[in-house]
Every structure is written in structure tokens, then in C-alpha cells.
Amino acid sequence: MTHLNDLARQPTHTCHVCATDFDTQLRDLMRYPQPPCCPACDAPLRISNVPIGQGAAGELLVLLAGGPVDRGHRSNFGAPPVLRILYHVRTEQDVDAVIEEARRAGSLLRGRASSSSTAPSRDPLKAALWAATVHLREQADSGLLDWRLTDLREQALQLLRAEREHHLHVYGCRRAESQVRNN
């Protein structure tokens, strides 16, 4: 699996759909890898954060609770939770890993009452995060969080499978076209 920090050391990326190896570069200003997709099948360049895990799961939990996650991430601004999952995964096993990490983190909140009834800070970001944590505890205690995570898992798996099928079709068409040209 390729991680964003590894792109500087390993400028070759392997596509998660067609297994094509291709060269990537990081732009200096934005730190986004180029090209943004596989040249063979047009699958999006996925840099997995699953080994980091807690970052993806924590972001997902805060998003499910209505908290502010979009601090400076222009490319994901306003994205639904299922797209946040897809941003962090390359395979179905990665989806399961993110969901299980979110379940583990959510289970730690069960039964814990909030320490105070008012927001701890006048800072809007901290107050919003505090409110999201309270909401998340309520979801964990009622069982709604588990249901939502199961639903998100199913949506993410369906989208990942559909994306894979589409890009394998593109890859097959391009391969057939190139064979016709070479003959």
C-alpha cells in the first residue's frame, strides 16, 4: 500500500484496480500526487491511511456526530461519510479495517457521561468538537452508531465494487483498443 509520505521516497504507485505500476510526483505547493488517476484504467490514485487507522476512524466518527472535520481539507469539503471512507481505502479489507477501528473507538464512549453540561470553551472549534462528542456518546449508548457504521460499511463496499468493475471495464477496452492498433 502506498502512503502519502512514501510517495516522496517511492515515486512508483501500483493501481488498486488493474495493478499497473506508474510514476507519480508530489506537487510542492499542494502536496497532491500527480497524476491523480491510473493512466491505464482511470481509477483514482488512492493513498491508503488504514495502517494509521485511527485518523480515518476518528475523522469518520466526528463526521457522523456532526462535528467539524473540514479544517483545511479543500478536496473533501462537505463530502458524505461514505466518500470519506473511500478516500482512505483501496480494498474491501481496508473498508472493514476503518469500520472496525471506528467501532472500537465508538465503544470506548459507551456509558460515559459528559463531565459538564456546558461547552468547555468559547473557541467555536472546541465547542463544536465538544458538542459532537456529546452527540457521539448518545449515538453509541443508543446503538445508533453501530447501525450507522454497518450501513456505511455496506454503502462503501457497494461503491468500491462498482468503481472497481467500471475501471476494469475501462482497462479492458483500452487494452483491446491498443491491441487492435498494434495489429
N, C-alpha and C positions, 0 to 999 in steps of 0.2 A: 504494500500500500504506500502511496506517496503522501507525504505531509508537506505543508507549505514551506517549512524550514528546510526540508530535504531538497526542494527544487533548486536551491542555490548550489547544493553540492552535487545533485544528480539531475542534470538538465534533460534526462530522458524520462518520459512518462509512458506507462502501459495503459491502454484504454480498458476500462472495466467491461466493455461490451464486446469488442471484436479482438481484443488482445494485441492490437497494433502498437508498436513502440514508435514514439515520435518525440522530437526535440521540443523543449519548452524554454521560455525565458521569462524572467520576472522583470516587469517594468519598474524602474527606480522609484517613480513618484507614487504610484498606486499600489505597488506590490501585488498586482494581479498577474497570474501566469498567462502567457501568450503562446500559442493560440488558445482561445477559450474552449475549443472543442477538438475532437479527434478528426484529423484530415481524411480518414478512411470511411467513417460512418456518421460523423457529425454529433456523436454523443458528447454531452458536456464534460469538460475536464473536472473530474471530481477529486478533490484532495480530502482524504478521509481524516476525521478527527476522532474516530472511535477509540483508539488507544488512549487518547486524552479523556474520552468518555464523559467525565463529569462536567466538562464545559458544555458539551452538546446537550446533555440531560438537564443540567441546571438551567440553561437558556430556555429549553423546552418547558420546564416546569414554571418558570417565571412568566413565560408567554401564555401558558394555559391559565394562569391565575390573573391575567390581565395586567401584568407588570411591564415596565419599560425595558425592552430588550434592545431597541434600535439605536443605541448610543454610537453614532458614527459609522454604522454599517449600511452605507447607502444602497448596496446591491440587494440587501434583504429587507429594506424598509417596507413594513406593512405586509410581509409575507405570511400566509397562513401557517399554522403549526406543521402541517404535513410537508410543506415545502422546506421548512427549517430542518426537518428530519432528513429529507433527501439531500440537502446541502452537505450533510455530514457523513453520508454513507455511499458505498459503492456496491454492496451486495445485500442479499436478504439477511445474512447473518449479522451484518452491520446494523440493519434496522432493529433486529432483535436485541443487539447489544445496547443500543441507545435507549430503547424502551425499557429494558430490564434495569439499566442504570437509573432511569427516571423513576421506575417503580421503587427501587431501593432507596433513593433519596426521598421519595414521597412517603414511604413507610416510616421513615425516621420522624416525620412530622405528626404522625397519628397520635392522638391523645395528649398532645402538648398544648396547653392553654397559652394564649399570649400573655406576656408578663405585664402588660399595661393596656388600658383601653384607649389610650390616645397615641397618636403618631409620635415617635421619639424625636423628631427633628422638624425644623421649619424648612429645611432643604427639600425642594419639591421631589428630587430624585429619590432621596432616602425615604421620604414619606410615601411615595408611590411603591417603592420596594417593600416597605413595611405593610402597606395595605394588601399588596399581592401575597405576601407571606401569610397574613391572616386568612385571606380568601383560600389560599392553597391548603392551609390546615383544615379549614371547613370542608373542602372537597375531599381531602384524604380521610377525614373522620366519617364522612357520609358514604364513602365508597365510590363517589362520582369520579374521583381521579383515576382509579383503576379502570373504570368503564371507558373513560375518555382515552386513556393510554392504549387500551385494547382496540378501540375504534381507530385511533391514529395509526396503530401498527398495521391494521388491515388496509387502510387507505394508502399508506406508504408502500406496502408490498404490491398492491394493485398498480400504483403509478410506476413503481420501479420495473415491474414485469412488462407493462405496456411500453415504457420507454425502451427497455432492452429489445423487445420484439420489433419496435419501429426502427431502431438504429441497426439491428441485424438485417432488416429488410433493405435499408439504405446501403449497407455494406455489401449485401448480395447483389443488388442492382449495379453498384459501381464496379464490382469485380467482374460481373458479366459484361458490362459495357467495355471495360478495359480489355477483356479477352477478345471481344469482337473487333476492337480497334487493332489489336496486335496480330490478328489473323488475316 
